[in-house]
């Protein structure tokens, strides 16, 4: 069964808009797990505009499912991950000022940069995933870095799904099959929602995990957090 990891960045964004500790990020993470989430994802950025580094230190004390920390592997980020030892770290090629993740790694050019970082995390017992697009040559290149998994960047799928869902999902199906053949696990995330998730999960083989934040937290404003998480889990279940 594909696991659902809830990205709670947007809850931190709401908190930071007023300062203080409302909404309580730690309680939100606990509630997500209580309502059925099988993982919690955070993506701290250097400006701490949503998830703060101290949030990671507090969350690691309470998250009982899989804790996934995403981010660009700067020295500060590497130290944060090693100090807190989540179940998984997802390496994302974000420049410092980017609004949201918008591209996968160029593993052909950056493979030598990634190899020692990945080795450091794996030696600490942390599973490593690398944010990637569907390009076959790039996936072959990232398989040589030592990473355990890739996370397929799904914005293109989400944009094309309303036009032609079969052509939208085809590159992801092929990428997942190739990754599996190369010994890599497959995660996915970015703009997956209640409209397009079931089809994606049904069509993409070997899908270990989806990480969903913006759409899920937005849906929770209308549907409630518990009901929303249950609906996302149901979409995944129907796809299996």
GUGU-961749 format. One line per field, with one value per residue (C-alpha): residue number from 0; residue in three letters; x, y, z. Coordinates in steps of 0.1 Angstrom, whole numbers. Layout:
! GUGU-961749
tido: [NUM,...]
palum: [Ala,...]
u: [X,...]
v: [Y,...]
w: [Z,...]
END
This chain:
! GUGU-961749
tido: [0,1,2,3,4,5,6,7,8,9,10,11,12,13,14,15,16,17,18,19,20,21,22,23,24,25,26,27,28,29,30,31,32,33,34,35,36,37,38,39,40,41,42,43,44,45,46,47,48,49,50,51,52,53,54,55,56,57,58,59,60,61,62,63,64,65,66,67,68,69,70,71,72,73,74,75,76,77,78,79,80,81,82,83,84,85,86,87,88,89,90,91,92,93,94,95,96,97,98,99,100,101,102,103,104,105,106,107,108,109,110,111,112,113,114,115,116,117,118,119,120,121,122,123,124,125,126,127,128,129,130,131,132,133,134,135,136,137,138,139,140,141,142,143,144,145,146,147,148,149,150,151,152,153,154,155,156,157,158,159,160,161,162,163,164,165,166,167,168,169,170,171,172,173,174,175,176,177,178,179,180,181,182,183,184,185,186,187,188,189,190,191,192,193,194,195,196,197,198,199,200,201,202,203,204,205,206,207,208,209,210,211,212,213,214,215,216,217,218,219,220,221,222,223,224,225,226,227,228,229,230,231,232,233,234,235,236,237,238,239]
palum: [Unk,Unk,Unk,Unk,Unk,Unk,Unk,Unk,Unk,Unk,Unk,Unk,Unk,Unk,Unk,Unk,Unk,Unk,Unk,Unk,Unk,Unk,Unk,Unk,Unk,Unk,Unk,Unk,Unk,Unk,Unk,Unk,Unk,Unk,Unk,Unk,Unk,Unk,Unk,Unk,Unk,Unk,Unk,Unk,Unk,Unk,Unk,Unk,Unk,Unk,Unk,Unk,Unk,Unk,Unk,Unk,Unk,Unk,Unk,Unk,Unk,Unk,Unk,Unk,Unk,Unk,Unk,Unk,Unk,Unk,Unk,Unk,Unk,Unk,Unk,Unk,Unk,Unk,Unk,Unk,Unk,Unk,Unk,Unk,Unk,Unk,Unk,Unk,Unk,Unk,Unk,Unk,Unk,Unk,Unk,Unk,Unk,Unk,Unk,Unk,Unk,Unk,Unk,Unk,Unk,Unk,Unk,Unk,Unk,Unk,Unk,Unk,Unk,Unk,Unk,Unk,Unk,Unk,Unk,Unk,Unk,Unk,Unk,Unk,Unk,Unk,Unk,Unk,Unk,Unk,Unk,Unk,Unk,Unk,Unk,Unk,Unk,Unk,Unk,Unk,Unk,Unk,Unk,Unk,Unk,Unk,Unk,Unk,Unk,Unk,Unk,Unk,Unk,Unk,Unk,Unk,Unk,Unk,Unk,Unk,Unk,Unk,Unk,Unk,Unk,Unk,Unk,Unk,Unk,Unk,Unk,Unk,Unk,Unk,Unk,Unk,Unk,Unk,Unk,Unk,Unk,Unk,Unk,Unk,Unk,Unk,Unk,Unk,Unk,Unk,Unk,Unk,Unk,Unk,Unk,Unk,Unk,Unk,Unk,Unk,Unk,Unk,Unk,Unk,Unk,Unk,Unk,Unk,Unk,Unk,Unk,Unk,Unk,Unk,Unk,Unk,Unk,Unk,Unk,Unk,Unk,Unk,Unk,Unk,Unk,Unk,Unk,Unk,Unk,Unk,Unk,Unk,Unk,Unk,Unk,Unk,Unk,Unk,Unk,Unk]
u: [0,13,18,5,29,14,35,27,46,13,3,36,30,-3,14,42,17,8,39,35,25,-11,-18,4,25,34,-2,-11,15,2,-34,-24,-10,-40,-62,-43,-13,15,42,49,70,86,107,127,142,170,147,125,94,73,91,117,148,135,103,122,138,104,86,112,103,66,63,58,53,79,94,107,128,131,155,186,217,235,258,231,206,229,237,200,192,221,212,176,178,145,134,140,157,146,172,157,177,160,179,175,148,125,88,83,101,99,125,143,180,203,220,243,259,254,260,295,281,253,273,292,261,240,267,268,231,230,259,237,209,187,170,177,153,163,137,137,118,110,140,154,190,188,172,200,225,209,209,247,247,238,203,177,147,137,107,90,81,45,36,36,12,-12,-12,-18,-43,-74,-65,-54,-48,-32,-6,-1,7,27,61,57,47,78,100,88,94,129,137,124,146,176,169,154,122,97,80,60,48,38,3,-13,-49,-83,-90,-58,-43,-63,-55,-18,-15,-33,-12,23,37,60,48,60,49,31,39,10,8,-7,-38,-45,-42,-64,-90,-89,-102,-135,-136,-118,-84,-96,-121,-96,-68,-93,-104,-69,-62,-94,-82,-50,-69,-92,-61,-45]
v: [0,35,55,91,116,149,180,205,235,254,251,267,294,303,303,325,351,362,350,331,294,293,270,246,228,199,193,194,167,145,150,141,108,102,107,82,99,74,101,137,158,192,214,239,267,290,320,298,314,283,254,266,246,245,230,200,196,196,174,146,141,134,120,83,75,82,116,130,162,178,204,216,200,231,227,239,215,185,192,196,162,144,159,148,116,113,81,98,128,141,161,190,213,245,278,298,322,299,300,262,232,235,211,179,174,173,141,139,172,170,133,138,165,143,111,120,137,107,84,106,103,66,60,77,52,77,66,90,101,125,148,139,145,116,119,83,94,114,85,63,88,92,55,57,82,56,70,46,63,90,113,120,157,156,192,184,155,177,203,179,156,176,176,140,119,90,110,129,98,79,94,87,51,47,65,43,11,22,33,-1,-19,1,-9,25,30,54,84,112,146,181,192,158,163,146,149,133,112,80,77,85,58,33,39,43,10,5,37,36,71,103,135,160,194,224,207,186,215,236,209,207,243,231,194,193,177,143,139,152,128,99,110,110,76,64,76,56,26,26,28,-4]
w: [0,-9,22,27,42,51,45,72,58,52,89,98,72,89,124,112,97,132,152,183,184,169,152,172,147,170,179,142,134,162,149,114,126,148,118,97,81,77,77,84,59,65,43,63,41,50,57,79,63,73,90,114,123,159,146,134,168,185,159,160,197,189,153,156,119,92,96,63,61,27,16,-2,13,26,56,80,65,67,103,112,96,112,146,144,124,106,89,55,41,6,-12,-33,-56,-43,-46,-14,-26,-45,-36,-39,-53,-91,-107,-101,-97,-127,-115,-146,-136,-98,-91,-77,-54,-42,-36,-4,11,4,19,51,56,49,73,99,92,73,41,13,-15,-43,-60,-97,-130,-154,-177,-181,-184,-152,-133,-145,-133,-99,-94,-93,-64,-37,-31,-18,-35,-59,-54,-88,-92,-102,-111,-149,-142,-122,-149,-178,-160,-168,-205,-211,-180,-198,-215,-183,-163,-190,-182,-145,-152,-173,-148,-119,-139,-147,-112,-98,-124,-112,-75,-65,-44,-58,-40,-55,-47,-58,-67,-61,-48,-44,-81,-95,-68,-73,-110,-104,-76,-98,-129,-114,-102,-71,-56,-20,-7,-17,1,-1,16,-1,-15,16,41,18,16,54,56,40,51,84,89,100,72,46,56,55,20,7,23,6,-28,-23,-12,-42,-64,-51]
END
